[in-house]
Amino acid sequence: MSSGSYPTDAQARALILEYGRRMYQKNFVAANDGNISCKVSDDTLWATPTGVSKGFMTEDMLVKLDLNSSVLEGTSRPSSEIRMHLRLYRENPAIGGVTHAHPPVSTTFAAAGIPLDRAILQEAVMLLGVIPVAPYALPGTEALAESVAPFCRDYNGLLLEHHGVVTWGTDLTQAYYRLESVEYNAQVYMNTRLLGFDHLLSEDRIDALMALRPKWGVAAGGRPVGSGKKDEEEEP
């Protein structure tokens, strides 16, 4: 990410407050759950504070840090999950924003240890890809940061086992939209499981959708599980 593409401090703070309100209104978080961060330079970012509902934050609560976790501005303590955010930024410098929340359906899959890896929706194949499950780690620990690090270059988000969801993007808006997409995809996936079948996309259709990713600014995501058949092998 070039320095000219970063938001200003004021823009980053406004985005964090806006997406925090959306998280809360959509029931993606309860009480003081969740955290958000947004880079404003190669080595600085704004982040949400600890112990505050994402639906009721104000600008003066936000904290500016560097990638070594030193607080540069603000009087609040940063989120207890800041280690995870910082590790993602250090591991993949292309990341410009990170969201973490507990949306009910996708968090159900996280609790069950089931990845969102089935090719059931064309938009999810193209824009999201596979959402793996990161192994369990205590919240707020370096172990949690270690658990997410191996995934952040090849995927666009993760289920955190027995915990919730984390997504990232080249900017905070992309990261937040991916959070919404993970939850929507999880809801549809759960519905198909309740119906008792997986009607998966063919391998040819997955190939075509993945070929569209660069056009939509998607550089990663992995290949979801398809039907294992070519188009001509699919039953009418």
NORFENSUL-V90329 format. One record per residue. RES is the residue in three letters. PHI is phi in whole degrees, 0 to 359 (NA if undefined). PSI is psi in radians with two decimals (* if undefined). NEAR is the number of other ideal C-beta (glycine too) atoms within 8 Angstrom. Layout:
res=RES phi=PHI psi=PSI near=NEAR
res=RES phi=PHI psi=PSI near=NEAR
This chain:
res=MET phi=NA psi=2.24 near=10
res=SER phi=280 psi=2.72 near=4
res=SER phi=299 psi=-0.53 near=7
res=GLY phi=290 psi=-0.27 near=4
res=SER phi=266 psi=-0.07 near=7
res=TYR phi=284 psi=2.57 near=10
res=PRO phi=288 psi=2.78 near=10
res=THR phi=288 psi=2.95 near=7
res=ASP phi=304 psi=-0.80 near=9
res=ALA phi=296 psi=-0.73 near=6
res=GLN phi=296 psi=-0.74 near=8
res=ALA phi=297 psi=-0.78 near=15
res=ARG phi=298 psi=-0.75 near=11
res=ALA phi=296 psi=-0.70 near=9
res=LEU phi=296 psi=-0.75 near=13
res=ILE phi=299 psi=-0.78 near=17
res=LEU phi=296 psi=-0.74 near=12
res=GLU phi=296 psi=-0.84 near=8
res=TYR phi=287 psi=-0.46 near=13
res=GLY phi=296 psi=-0.75 near=14
res=ARG phi=297 psi=-0.74 near=10
res=ARG phi=296 psi=-0.75 near=10
res=MET phi=305 psi=-0.84 near=16
res=TYR phi=294 psi=-0.77 near=13
res=GLN phi=293 psi=-0.53 near=7
res=LYS phi=273 psi=0.05 near=9
res=ASN phi=66 psi=0.51 near=8
res=PHE phi=280 psi=-0.30 near=12
res=VAL phi=221 psi=2.68 near=13
res=ALA phi=234 psi=2.58 near=5
res=ALA phi=53 psi=-2.16 near=5
res=ASN phi=258 psi=0.31 near=8
res=ASP phi=296 psi=2.82 near=9
res=GLY phi=87 psi=2.84 near=15
res=ASN phi=200 psi=2.72 near=13
res=ILE phi=219 psi=2.52 near=17
res=SER phi=216 psi=2.74 near=16
res=CYS phi=212 psi=2.14 near=15
res=LYS phi=286 psi=2.50 near=14
res=VAL phi=239 psi=-0.06 near=12
res=SER phi=200 psi=-3.13 near=7
res=ASP phi=300 psi=-0.46 near=7
res=ASP phi=224 psi=0.34 near=5
res=THR phi=224 psi=2.67 near=11
res=LEU phi=206 psi=2.78 near=14
res=TRP phi=255 psi=2.52 near=13
res=ALA phi=218 psi=2.79 near=17
res=THR phi=285 psi=2.69 near=16
res=PRO phi=277 psi=2.91 near=14
res=THR phi=278 psi=2.61 near=9
res=GLY phi=73 psi=0.43 near=5
res=VAL phi=228 psi=2.37 near=11
res=SER phi=298 psi=2.38 near=9
res=LYS phi=292 psi=-0.30 near=17
res=GLY phi=275 psi=-0.14 near=10
res=PHE phi=227 psi=0.53 near=7
res=MET phi=280 psi=2.69 near=14
res=THR phi=234 psi=2.81 near=6
res=GLU phi=303 psi=-0.65 near=8
res=ASP phi=292 psi=-0.21 near=6
res=MET phi=276 psi=-0.35 near=11
res=LEU phi=285 psi=2.77 near=15
res=VAL phi=231 psi=2.37 near=14
res=LYS phi=257 psi=2.30 near=13
res=LEU phi=226 psi=2.89 near=15
res=ASP phi=259 psi=3.10 near=9
res=LEU phi=288 psi=-0.11 near=10
res=ASN phi=263 psi=0.15 near=5
res=SER phi=76 psi=0.22 near=10
res=SER phi=284 psi=2.27 near=6
res=VAL phi=283 psi=2.20 near=9
res=LEU phi=258 psi=-0.59 near=8
res=GLU phi=213 psi=2.61 near=5
res=GLY phi=105 psi=2.68 near=11
res=THR phi=251 psi=-0.15 near=3
res=SER phi=277 psi=2.82 near=10
res=ARG phi=277 psi=2.39 near=6
res=PRO phi=294 psi=2.86 near=12
res=SER phi=310 psi=2.55 near=11
res=SER phi=295 psi=-0.30 near=7
res=GLU phi=266 psi=0.22 near=11
res=ILE phi=298 psi=-0.49 near=13
res=ARG phi=302 psi=-0.71 near=12
res=MET phi=297 psi=-0.80 near=13
res=HIS phi=300 psi=-0.86 near=15
res=LEU phi=298 psi=-0.66 near=13
res=ARG phi=294 psi=-0.69 near=12
res=LEU phi=298 psi=-0.78 near=15
res=TYR phi=296 psi=-0.71 near=14
res=ARG phi=290 psi=-0.65 near=7
res=GLU phi=287 psi=-0.63 near=8
res=ASN phi=225 psi=1.66 near=9
res=PRO phi=297 psi=-0.26 near=7
res=ALA phi=287 psi=-0.28 near=7
res=ILE phi=287 psi=2.29 near=14
res=GLY phi=243 psi=-0.20 near=14
res=GLY phi=203 psi=2.61 near=18
res=VAL phi=223 psi=2.40 near=15
res=THR phi=234 psi=2.52 near=17
res=HIS phi=224 psi=2.26 near=13
res=ALA phi=207 psi=-3.11 near=13
res=HIS phi=233 psi=1.02 near=12
res=PRO phi=301 psi=2.37 near=15
res=PRO phi=301 psi=-0.78 near=8
res=VAL phi=285 psi=-0.86 near=10
res=SER phi=294 psi=-0.54 near=16
res=THR phi=290 psi=-0.49 near=13
res=THR phi=298 psi=-0.77 near=10
res=PHE phi=296 psi=-0.68 near=15
res=ALA phi=298 psi=-0.73 near=15
res=ALA phi=295 psi=-0.59 near=8
res=ALA phi=275 psi=-0.16 near=6
res=GLY phi=71 psi=0.51 near=7
res=ILE phi=253 psi=2.05 near=6
res=PRO phi=289 psi=2.73 near=9
res=LEU phi=266 psi=1.54 near=14
res=ASP phi=228 psi=0.32 near=9
res=ARG phi=255 psi=2.40 near=9
res=ALA phi=276 psi=1.43 near=13
res=ILE phi=250 psi=-0.41 near=12
res=LEU phi=233 psi=2.29 near=8
res=GLN phi=296 psi=-0.67 near=8
res=GLU phi=297 psi=-0.67 near=8
res=ALA phi=292 psi=-0.69 near=14
res=VAL phi=298 psi=-0.75 near=14
res=MET phi=284 psi=-0.80 near=12
res=LEU phi=259 psi=-0.33 near=12
res=LEU phi=240 psi=-0.90 near=14
res=GLY phi=81 psi=-2.71 near=14
res=VAL phi=283 psi=2.41 near=11
res=ILE phi=244 psi=1.72 near=16
res=PRO phi=285 psi=3.07 near=11
res=VAL phi=253 psi=2.11 near=12
res=ALA phi=279 psi=2.46 near=11
res=PRO phi=298 psi=2.66 near=6
res=TYR phi=301 psi=2.44 near=7
res=ALA phi=208 psi=2.62 near=11
res=LEU phi=298 psi=2.42 near=6
res=PRO phi=297 psi=2.53 near=8
res=GLY phi=76 psi=0.16 near=7
res=THR phi=253 psi=2.88 near=9
res=GLU phi=295 psi=-0.50 near=6
res=ALA phi=298 psi=-0.62 near=8
res=LEU phi=294 psi=-0.75 near=15
res=ALA phi=300 psi=-0.72 near=12
res=GLU phi=295 psi=-0.61 near=9
res=SER phi=290 psi=-0.50 near=11
res=VAL phi=269 psi=-0.41 near=15
res=ALA phi=305 psi=-0.74 near=10
res=PRO phi=294 psi=-0.22 near=4
res=PHE phi=259 psi=-0.25 near=10
res=CYS phi=281 psi=-0.15 near=12
res=ARG phi=264 psi=-0.52 near=7
res=ASP phi=260 psi=-0.20 near=7
res=TYR phi=228 psi=3.03 near=14
res=ASN phi=248 psi=-0.05 near=12
res=GLY phi=181 psi=3.00 near=12
res=LEU phi=216 psi=2.62 near=13
res=LEU phi=268 psi=2.31 near=15
res=LEU phi=263 psi=2.03 near=16
res=GLU phi=307 psi=2.22 near=11
res=HIS phi=58 psi=0.53 near=7
res=HIS phi=219 psi=-1.24 near=9
res=GLY phi=174 psi=-2.53 near=14
res=VAL phi=228 psi=2.46 near=18
res=VAL phi=230 psi=2.36 near=13
res=THR phi=229 psi=2.75 near=15
res=TRP phi=217 psi=2.89 near=14
res=GLY phi=199 psi=3.10 near=15
res=THR phi=293 psi=-0.36 near=9
res=ASP phi=214 psi=3.01 near=11
res=LEU phi=293 psi=-0.60 near=18
res=THR phi=299 psi=-0.80 near=10
res=GLN phi=298 psi=-0.72 near=12
res=ALA phi=299 psi=-0.76 near=16
res=TYR phi=292 psi=-0.75 near=15
res=TYR phi=299 psi=-0.62 near=9
res=ARG phi=294 psi=-0.61 near=16
res=LEU phi=298 psi=-0.81 near=16
res=GLU phi=301 psi=-0.74 near=9
res=SER phi=293 psi=-0.66 near=12
res=VAL phi=300 psi=-0.81 near=16
res=GLU phi=294 psi=-0.73 near=15
res=TYR phi=297 psi=-0.80 near=8
res=ASN phi=298 psi=-0.70 near=15
res=ALA phi=297 psi=-0.69 near=14
res=GLN phi=297 psi=-0.78 near=9
res=VAL phi=293 psi=-0.73 near=10
res=TYR phi=300 psi=-0.76 near=12
res=MET phi=297 psi=-0.71 near=11
res=ASN phi=298 psi=-0.71 near=8
res=THR phi=294 psi=-0.60 near=11
res=ARG phi=293 psi=-0.66 near=8
res=LEU phi=294 psi=-0.56 near=6
res=LEU phi=285 psi=-0.29 near=6
res=GLY phi=90 psi=0.33 near=4
res=PHE phi=205 psi=2.79 near=5
res=ASP phi=243 psi=1.97 near=7
res=HIS phi=259 psi=1.56 near=5
res=LEU phi=271 psi=2.68 near=10
res=LEU phi=295 psi=2.59 near=12
res=SER phi=290 psi=2.85 near=13
res=GLU phi=296 psi=-0.64 near=10
res=ASP phi=297 psi=-0.72 near=8
res=ARG phi=291 psi=-0.64 near=12
res=ILE phi=296 psi=-0.76 near=14
res=ASP phi=305 psi=-0.81 near=8
res=ALA phi=294 psi=-0.69 near=8
res=LEU phi=291 psi=-0.73 near=12
res=MET phi=295 psi=-0.54 near=11
res=ALA phi=293 psi=-0.37 near=6
res=LEU phi=277 psi=-0.20 near=9
res=ARG phi=305 psi=-0.83 near=12
res=PRO phi=302 psi=-0.61 near=7
res=LYS phi=299 psi=-0.53 near=5
res=TRP phi=259 psi=0.23 near=8
res=GLY phi=72 psi=0.48 near=7
res=VAL phi=252 psi=2.05 near=11
res=ALA phi=255 psi=-0.11 near=6
res=ALA phi=213 psi=-3.14 near=9
res=GLY phi=143 psi=-0.34 near=12
res=GLY phi=71 psi=3.09 near=10
res=ARG phi=252 psi=2.05 near=7
res=PRO phi=293 psi=2.79 near=13
res=VAL phi=286 psi=2.18 near=7
res=GLY phi=254 psi=-2.87 near=12
res=SER phi=287 psi=-0.28 near=9
res=GLY phi=81 psi=0.08 near=4
res=LYS phi=240 psi=2.69 near=9
res=LYS phi=278 psi=2.90 near=8
res=ASP phi=305 psi=-0.72 near=8
res=GLU phi=288 psi=-0.24 near=4
res=GLU phi=268 psi=-0.19 near=6
res=GLU phi=288 psi=2.46 near=9
res=GLU phi=287 psi=2.49 near=2
res=PRO phi=294 psi=* near=2
